[in-house]
Amino acid sequence: MKLIIGGLLILWGLIILYFSLFKMKQEEDYRDRSSVGISGFLEWELLMKVINKVPYGFAKSFVLIIGASFIVTGAFVI
């Protein structure tokens, strides 16, 4: 079971790294363009609006760190 969970975490981390490095190349790819109150999750939408205020480089590095942390966590689980 640990092998399956670790493998899924590593795969998830690789997918995050792939999209952050190769698919999200423009600043508009990191921006949330929805209006507040549409999905019903007001707290999540307000959090996304606050995160949209950070600079582009910080957002990209944050996504890279999250992807790397999934890979490290998966390796640790295995």
C-alpha positions in Angstrom: 0.0 0.0 0.0 2.9 2.3 0.8 4.3 1.7 -2.6 1.1 2.7 -4.4 0.6 5.9 -2.3 4.3 6.8 -2.8 4.1 6.2 -6.5 0.9 8.3 -6.8 2.6 11.2 -4.9 5.6 11.0 -7.1 3.4 11.0 -10.2 1.4 13.9 -8.9 4.5 15.9 -8.2 5.9 15.2 -11.7 2.6 16.3 -13.3 2.7 19.5 -11.2 6.4 20.2 -12.2 5.6 19.4 -15.9 2.7 21.9 -16.0 4.6 24.6 -14.1 7.7 24.4 -16.2 6.3 23.8 -19.7 2.6 24.7 -19.8 2.3 27.7 -17.5 4.7 30.1 -19.3 2.8 33.3 -19.2 1.7 35.4 -16.3 -2.0 35.0 -17.4 -1.7 31.2 -16.8 -1.4 31.9 -13.1 -4.3 34.3 -12.7 -7.7 33.5 -11.5 -10.3 35.1 -13.7 -13.5 34.1 -12.0 -15.8 36.4 -10.0 -16.2 36.0 -6.3 -19.3 34.1 -5.2 -19.9 31.9 -8.3 -18.7 28.5 -7.0 -20.2 28.8 -3.5 -16.8 28.5 -1.8 -16.3 32.1 -0.7 -13.2 31.5 1.4 -11.4 29.6 -1.4 -12.3 32.4 -3.9 -11.1 35.1 -1.6 -7.8 33.2 -1.0 -7.3 33.0 -4.8 -7.8 36.7 -5.1 -5.2 37.4 -2.5 -2.7 34.9 -4.1 -3.3 36.7 -7.5 -1.7 39.8 -6.0 1.7 38.2 -5.6 4.3 38.6 -8.3 4.5 36.2 -11.2 8.0 34.8 -10.2 6.9 34.1 -6.7 3.8 32.2 -7.9 5.8 30.1 -10.3 8.5 29.3 -7.7 5.7 28.4 -5.2 4.2 25.9 -7.7 7.7 24.4 -8.3 8.2 24.0 -4.6 4.9 22.3 -4.2 5.7 19.8 -7.0 9.1 19.1 -5.6 7.6 18.5 -2.1 5.1 15.9 -3.5 8.0 14.1 -5.1 10.1 14.1 -1.9 7.1 13.1 0.2 6.4 10.2 -2.2 10.0 9.0 -2.0 9.9 9.2 1.8 6.7 7.1 1.9 8.2 4.5 -0.3 
